[in-house]
Amino acid sequence: MSVLVAACERPEPVPGRKDTTIPVVPLPESTVALPAPASAWDSAAGPALFIVGPTPFEAAVILPAYTDSASLDSTPLDAALLRTVKVDLFAGGKRAGAASITAVTSLAHSDSCTSWPNAKLLPTVADSTVFQSWSVAFQAGQAAEIALDSIESLPSADSSRLAADIARLASALPGDTAALFRGLPFVVKKAWRTRGLAPQALAAIIVRNVNQEANPRQEQIVLIAERDTTVASSRYAPVYQERTTGLEETIEATDLIGMVLLGRDQRPTIVIARDSFGGSSYALLERISGVWKLRWASAYAGC
């Protein structure tokens, strides 16, 4: 469910602009403001990241060697390392079951397409009837579930308040250099907030759109904010952002697909997916020593 909210603080009107029109301002085809990954793959995440495949009994195997700086044909796959691996499955932040990998196909290549290895999953007997809804998986024992509220699951009044908080945060973020979008309402496409963590974390995907037939543009923001729940008057403050702008038809779409507590120290970790005409990639955002960082990003696979 998308939630439409106007920013709480609007900038001063652009001189000479009429309220009834939106000027066409030339922009590059796509501009991206993404932090560089802080380091290599987090060994606490296990041998790979697993993403639900065409059926719940299949998983795309996102191998850590294939990063955003390494193409999918640069490193051979040793499938034997993954056979018989057990995985914990997660839907959002909730553990959704467990399974064993029984077979792994190789990377697939053609002149124009690449695809991740595909793993066949065998659920445990106890999970065979609840195996239908999961999004991400890690090697068993490497990740723990986290209590989350999604914006669409909240009562209407709470959902509206959360959307207003997100709009307030987005309107005050630094780096808003595209004048074309200023003053336009923010649309909250997805938002999660944690329960039981200190500090409380809020993760959101937010967009603004210029709906002109000849020049449809979109701005997309990935936002993480935190607040101290021990202080009654505490408000969310932004701690991480990514901002992307471009043509609405070609801009890379980003989605929140999982959030877990990773490793022995149970670091809050968000799994994000990026989809574009060049294919799909995945990344881990981790809270390391109190700071949210882009820890690792995969190569792109697709056509």
C-alpha positions as CSV (number, residue, x, y, z in Angstrom):
1,M,0.0,0.0,0.0
2,S,1.5,3.4,-1.0
3,V,0.8,6.3,1.3
4,L,0.6,9.8,-0.1
5,V,1.8,12.6,2.2
6,A,2.9,16.1,1.4
7,A,6.1,17.4,3.0
8,C,5.5,19.2,6.3
9,E,7.9,22.0,5.4
10,R,7.7,23.3,1.8
11,P,10.6,25.4,0.4
12,E,9.9,28.9,-0.9
13,P,8.3,28.9,-4.4
14,V,10.6,29.1,-7.4
15,P,10.4,32.7,-8.7
16,G,8.2,33.0,-11.8
17,R,6.6,29.6,-11.4
18,K,2.8,29.3,-11.5
19,D,1.2,26.9,-9.1
20,T,-0.8,25.2,-11.9
21,T,2.3,24.2,-14.0
22,I,5.5,22.3,-13.4
23,P,8.4,23.4,-15.6
24,V,10.3,20.9,-17.6
25,V,13.9,21.1,-16.2
26,P,16.5,19.1,-18.1
27,L,18.0,16.3,-16.0
28,P,20.4,13.6,-16.8
29,E,18.8,10.3,-17.8
30,S,19.6,9.0,-14.3
31,T,21.5,10.4,-11.3
32,V,22.4,8.2,-8.4
33,A,23.8,9.0,-4.9
34,L,24.8,5.7,-3.4
35,P,27.5,5.2,-0.8
36,A,30.2,2.8,-1.7
37,P,30.1,-0.6,0.2
38,A,32.1,-0.4,3.4
39,S,33.8,-3.7,2.9
40,A,33.5,-7.2,1.4
41,W,30.9,-9.8,2.2
42,D,30.1,-10.2,5.9
43,S,31.2,-13.7,6.9
44,A,28.6,-13.8,9.6
45,A,26.0,-14.0,6.8
46,G,27.2,-17.4,5.8
47,P,28.3,-18.7,2.3
48,A,25.6,-16.9,0.3
49,L,22.4,-14.9,0.4
50,F,19.3,-16.8,-0.7
51,I,16.3,-15.1,-2.5
52,V,13.0,-16.8,-3.1
53,G,12.8,-18.2,-6.6
54,P,10.0,-19.0,-9.0
55,T,8.4,-21.2,-6.3
56,P,8.9,-21.3,-2.5
57,F,10.9,-24.6,-3.1
58,E,13.6,-22.8,-5.1
59,A,16.1,-20.1,-4.2
60,A,18.4,-17.8,-6.2
61,V,21.9,-18.2,-4.7
62,I,23.5,-14.8,-4.5
63,L,27.2,-15.5,-4.2
64,P,29.4,-13.1,-2.3
65,A,32.2,-13.3,-4.8
66,Y,30.0,-11.6,-7.4
67,T,30.0,-8.0,-6.2
68,D,29.0,-4.8,-7.9
69,S,32.6,-4.7,-9.1
70,A,32.8,-8.3,-10.4
71,S,30.8,-9.7,-13.3
72,L,29.0,-13.0,-13.0
73,D,31.5,-14.8,-15.3
74,S,34.6,-13.8,-13.3
75,T,34.6,-16.5,-10.6
76,P,33.8,-20.2,-10.9
77,L,31.0,-21.7,-8.8
78,D,31.8,-24.6,-6.5
79,A,28.3,-26.0,-6.1
80,A,29.6,-28.7,-3.7
81,L,30.1,-26.1,-1.0
82,L,26.4,-25.4,-1.0
83,R,24.8,-28.8,-1.2
84,T,23.3,-30.0,2.0
85,V,23.5,-26.5,3.5
86,K,20.5,-25.8,5.8
87,V,18.9,-22.4,5.7
88,D,16.5,-20.3,7.8
89,L,13.8,-18.6,5.8
90,F,12.5,-15.1,6.6
91,A,9.4,-13.2,5.5
92,G,10.1,-9.5,6.2
93,G,11.6,-9.8,9.7
94,K,9.8,-13.0,10.8
95,R,11.3,-16.5,10.6
96,A,9.2,-18.4,8.2
97,G,10.7,-21.9,8.4
98,A,13.8,-23.9,7.6
99,A,15.0,-26.0,4.7
100,S,17.9,-28.0,3.3
101,I,19.5,-27.4,-0.1
102,T,19.4,-30.6,-2.1
103,A,20.8,-29.5,-5.4
104,V,22.4,-26.4,-7.0
105,T,22.5,-25.5,-10.7
106,S,25.4,-23.5,-12.2
107,L,25.5,-19.9,-13.2
108,A,23.7,-19.5,-16.6
109,H,25.1,-17.2,-19.3
110,S,24.0,-16.3,-22.8
111,D,24.9,-13.4,-25.1
112,S,22.6,-11.0,-23.4
113,C,21.5,-12.7,-20.1
114,T,22.9,-14.0,-16.9
115,S,21.2,-15.7,-14.0
116,W,22.2,-16.7,-10.5
117,P,22.5,-20.3,-9.5
118,N,19.3,-22.0,-8.5
119,A,19.0,-24.1,-5.4
120,K,16.3,-26.7,-4.7
121,L,15.0,-26.6,-1.2
122,L,13.5,-29.4,1.0
123,P,11.6,-28.0,3.9
124,T,11.8,-29.7,7.3
125,V,8.9,-31.8,8.2
126,A,7.6,-29.3,10.7
127,D,7.7,-26.5,8.2
128,S,6.3,-28.3,5.2
129,T,2.8,-26.7,5.6
130,V,4.0,-23.1,6.3
131,F,6.6,-22.9,3.5
132,Q,4.7,-20.7,1.1
133,S,5.7,-17.2,2.2
134,W,9.3,-16.2,2.5
135,S,11.6,-13.6,0.8
136,V,15.2,-14.1,2.0
137,A,17.2,-16.8,3.7
138,F,20.5,-17.2,5.4
139,Q,22.5,-20.2,6.4
140,A,20.9,-21.8,9.5
141,G,21.9,-20.1,12.8
142,Q,23.4,-17.0,11.2
143,A,20.4,-14.8,11.4
144,A,17.6,-14.2,13.9
145,E,14.1,-12.8,13.4
146,I,13.2,-9.2,14.3
147,A,9.8,-7.8,15.2
148,L,8.6,-5.4,12.6
149,D,5.5,-3.2,12.0
150,S,4.8,-2.4,8.3
151,I,3.0,0.8,7.5
152,E,0.1,-1.0,5.8
153,S,-0.4,-3.3,8.8
154,L,-0.9,-0.4,11.3
155,P,-4.3,1.1,12.2
156,S,-5.2,4.0,9.9
157,A,-4.3,6.8,12.5
158,D,-1.0,5.2,13.3
159,S,-0.2,4.7,9.6
160,S,-1.0,8.3,8.8
161,R,1.3,9.5,11.7
162,L,4.1,7.3,10.5
163,A,3.7,8.6,7.0
164,A,3.8,12.2,8.2
165,D,7.0,11.4,10.1
166,I,8.6,9.9,7.0
167,A,7.6,12.9,4.9
168,R,9.0,15.3,7.5
169,L,12.3,13.4,7.5
170,A,12.4,13.2,3.7
171,S,11.7,17.0,3.3
172,A,14.7,17.9,5.5
173,L,17.3,15.5,4.0
174,P,20.5,17.0,2.6
175,G,21.3,16.6,-1.1
176,D,18.0,17.7,-2.5
177,T,19.5,19.3,-5.6
178,A,16.9,18.5,-8.2
179,A,14.7,21.6,-8.3
180,L,12.1,19.8,-10.5
181,F,10.8,17.8,-7.5
182,R,10.8,20.5,-4.8
183,G,7.4,21.1,-3.3
184,L,5.9,17.9,-4.7
185,P,4.4,15.4,-2.3
186,F,6.2,12.3,-1.0
187,V,4.7,8.9,-1.6
188,V,5.7,6.3,1.0
189,K,5.9,3.0,-1.0
190,K,7.1,0.9,1.8
191,A,8.0,1.4,5.4
192,W,9.0,-0.8,8.3
193,R,9.7,0.1,11.9
194,T,11.3,-2.2,14.5
195,R,9.8,-3.2,17.9
196,G,11.9,-4.1,20.9
197,L,15.2,-2.7,19.6
198,A,17.0,0.3,21.1
199,P,17.2,2.6,19.3
200,Q,14.1,1.9,17.3
201,A,14.8,1.8,13.5
202,L,12.6,3.0,10.7
203,A,13.3,2.0,7.1
204,A,11.3,3.4,4.2
205,I,11.2,3.7,0.4
206,I,9.9,7.1,-0.7
207,V,9.2,8.6,-4.1
208,R,8.2,11.9,-5.7
209,N,6.9,12.0,-9.3
210,V,6.6,14.6,-12.0
211,N,3.7,13.3,-14.0
212,Q,4.3,15.0,-17.3
213,E,3.5,13.0,-20.4
214,A,6.5,14.2,-22.3
215,N,8.9,14.1,-19.4
216,P,7.8,11.7,-16.6
217,R,10.4,11.8,-13.8
218,Q,10.8,10.1,-10.5
219,E,12.9,10.6,-7.5
220,Q,13.4,7.7,-5.1
221,I,14.8,7.8,-1.6
222,V,15.9,4.9,0.6
223,L,15.8,6.2,4.2
224,I,16.8,4.8,7.5
225,A,16.0,6.8,10.7
226,E,16.3,6.0,14.4
227,R,14.8,7.3,17.6
228,D,15.5,6.8,21.3
229,T,12.5,5.0,22.8
230,T,13.6,5.7,26.3
231,V,12.8,9.4,25.8
232,A,9.1,10.0,25.5
233,S,9.5,13.1,23.3
234,S,12.2,11.6,21.1
235,R,11.6,11.9,17.3
236,Y,13.0,10.0,14.4
237,A,16.3,11.4,13.0
238,P,17.7,10.3,9.7
239,V,20.9,8.2,9.8
240,Y,21.2,6.9,6.3
241,Q,19.9,7.8,2.8
242,E,20.2,6.9,-0.8
243,R,18.7,9.2,-3.5
244,T,18.1,8.4,-7.1
245,T,16.4,10.4,-9.9
246,G,15.7,9.6,-13.5
247,L,13.1,8.8,-16.1
248,E,10.1,7.1,-14.5
249,E,10.3,4.2,-17.0
250,T,14.0,3.5,-16.6
251,I,14.9,4.5,-13.1
252,E,16.2,1.6,-11.0
253,A,13.6,0.5,-8.5
254,T,14.7,-0.4,-4.9
255,D,12.7,-2.5,-2.4
256,L,13.1,-3.6,1.2
257,I,12.8,-7.4,1.1
258,G,14.1,-8.5,4.5
259,M,15.4,-7.4,7.9
260,V,17.2,-9.7,10.4
261,L,19.6,-9.7,13.3
262,L,22.8,-11.0,11.8
263,G,25.7,-12.7,13.5
264,R,26.6,-13.4,17.1
265,D,26.3,-9.7,18.0
266,Q,22.9,-9.6,16.3
267,R,23.5,-6.6,14.1
268,P,20.3,-5.1,12.5
269,T,20.6,-5.9,8.8
270,I,18.4,-4.9,5.9
271,V,18.3,-6.8,2.6
272,I,17.4,-4.6,-0.3
273,A,16.7,-5.5,-4.0
274,R,17.4,-3.3,-6.9
275,D,15.7,-3.9,-10.3
276,S,16.5,-2.2,-13.6
277,F,16.7,-3.0,-17.3
278,G,20.1,-4.4,-16.7
279,G,18.8,-7.0,-14.2
280,S,18.5,-7.3,-10.5
281,S,21.1,-7.0,-7.7
282,Y,21.0,-7.2,-3.9
283,A,22.7,-5.5,-1.0
284,L,23.1,-5.6,2.7
285,L,22.7,-2.5,4.9
286,E,24.1,-3.2,8.3
287,R,24.3,-1.2,11.6
288,I,28.0,-1.5,12.4
289,S,29.3,0.1,15.6
290,G,26.2,2.2,15.8
291,V,26.3,3.4,12.2
292,W,24.2,2.2,9.3
293,K,26.4,1.3,6.3
294,L,26.1,-0.3,2.9
295,R,28.1,-3.4,3.7
296,W,28.0,-5.3,0.4
297,A,26.3,-5.1,-3.0
298,S,26.0,-7.9,-5.5
299,A,26.5,-7.9,-9.2
300,Y,23.5,-7.6,-11.5
301,A,21.9,-10.7,-13.1
302,G,19.2,-10.6,-15.8
303,C,18.7,-9.5,-19.4
